[in-house]
Amino acid sequence: MLELILTNISIILLILLLSSFINEYTGVQKIKSKKRKYTIYTVLLIVNFIYFFDSYNEDETLLSSNLIILGIDILFILTNFFSLIFKRKGFYGKYMVLGILFLILPFFSIMMFALRGLPHG
């Protein structure tokens, strides 16, 4: 159950990070806070429904969703890194650091799955 909570927190942080980056990049508030909330609710509802109604594969569901979150976050960090190098705007560095900080939760969840497979003793 702790893995589900960490996955939900990771999803919320990633959606907030991506939407605020889009708003900062365009200079106009394209994604309003109401739309952000609906997006978060929808994604969390889908992930939690899949987790609770697919009780046979619940560990694989959480592991694959954490891997997807990890992949999106790494792509986000690489995009900000190359934009920081070539465009020389300061806010890319801020979002790159936030992306690196948000990698902690998916890594922690994946390591919890990995430690669960070790023999006890």
N, C-alpha and C positions, 0 to 999 in steps of 0.2 A: 504494500500500500504506500510505503514511503517513496518508492520509485514513481508511482503515479502522481503523487503530489509534486515531486521534483520535475517530472515531465511537464505537468501543467504550468508550473512556475516558469520553466524554460520557454514554453510556447508563448506565454504572456509577455515575457521580457523580449523575446525575438520579434513579435509583432509590433510592440511599442517602439523598439529600436528601428525597425525597418520603416515604419510609418513616419516617425519623426525625422529619419534621414531623408525620406522623399520630400517631406515638407521643407526641410532645410536646403536641400539641393535645388528645388524648383524656385524657392524664394516666396512661394505662395502657399497658403494652407490648402493643399489639394485634398488631404485626408482629414476630415473633421473628426473631432473627438467622439461624436456619436457613431460615426462609421467605424472608427477604431474599436469601440466597445462591441458593436455588432459582429465585427470580424473575429474578435477574441472569443465572444460567446459561441459563435458558430463553430470555430475550429475546436474549441474545448469540448463542445457538445459532441462533435463527430468522434474525436479521439476517445472520450469517455464512454460513449455508446459502444464503440468497437471493443474497448477493453472489458466492459461489464457484460456484454452479450456474447462475446467469444471467449468463454471461460477456458476452452481447451488450449488456445494459443495466446493467453494473455501476456506471458513473458516475452514471446516473440514480437507481439504488437508493440509493447513498450520499448523493447530494444531497437526495433526498426524505426519507431518514431524518434527516439533519441539519436539514432544515426542520421536521420533526415535533418533534424535540428542542427546537429554537428556539421553536416555538409553545407547547409545554408549559411551557418555562421562563419565557416571557413571561407566560403565564397564572398561573403560580405566583407570580411577582413582583407582578403586579397584585393577586392575592388577598391576599398578605401586606401590600401597601401599604394596601389599604382596611381590612383587619382591624386594622392598626396604628393607623389613624386612628380607627376607630369603637370598637374594643374596648380600646385602650390597654394592651395587654400587651407586655412587653419582648421576648419571644422571637420575635415576628413580625418585628421589625427585624433580628434576627440571621439569620433565614432569608431575608429579602429581600436582605440583603447577600451571603449565600452564593449565592443565585440569580443575582445580577448577576455575581458572580465566575465562576460556571459557564457564563455566556454566552460566555466567551472562546473555548473550544474549538470550539463549533459555528460561530461567526463566522469563526474562523481556517480551518476546513475549507471553508466556503462561499467564502471569499476565495481559497483555493487553486484551487478550481474556476473561479472567475471569472478569475484570472490565467492559467490554462491556455488560455483562449480568446483572449487577446491575441496579436497578431502579433509574431513575434520580429524584432527589428531596430531 
